[in-house]
Amino acid sequence: MLAFLGAAMPVAWAARAAADPQASATFDVGVAATGSRGDVSDRGELFLGLRGDVILGRQGPRDFGAGPFLAVGSFAVDSIELGGGAAALLPVHETFPLVASVGAAVRADGELGVEPAVLAKVFWGTRSYNFHGAYGMSAGVSCGFHQTLGASKTSALLVAAELDLAVMALPIVALVNLVRGPTAEAAAP
């Protein structure tokens, strides 16, 4: 019995110390300098995107973490790019960490067809650590590079503002609650 308790103690302790995943989702809006074969001086384009990630292995705001991300974006609103990969959170500051990510994507463009791509990005901004839930708010700026690997060899250097989807939804939530009116508990004298 004593041997069982001795073996169970580290397992019980480790279970309490386990880190919870921290998810985040953003709307990205920015500008991209694009061109072909690594030259990004041909033209400027609008970039719009959605991105979600889950950072694993953190127990607090000062911890490193890593995990998967998924992204969808559009350059000049005439292409669509679906991608995913790995992200690593580097806690250079408790409230303002860096998140570096690399991944692969598929870009569909009306003129160029469908091509595989690689992408890399560095995000810097607020990234809360939620001690009570799995969602952490995020907002900041990012700088990224996208390179298609097909015949066009399209390159894009982009700078974007990333705004948390939960923050963007607050006006809609407020409007819905305004239309609904007070709850029965709030309306009771």
Secondary structure, DSSP 8 states (H G I E B T S, - for coil): -HHHHHHHHHHHHHHHT----EEEEEEEEEEEEEEETT---SEEEEEEEEEEEEEBS-SSTTS-EEEEEEEEEEETTSEEEEEEEEEEEE-SSSSS-EEEEEEEEEEEETTTEEEEEEEEEEEEEEE---SSSSB--EEEEEEEEEEE-STT-EEEEEEEEEEEHHHHHHHHHHHHHHHH---HHHH--
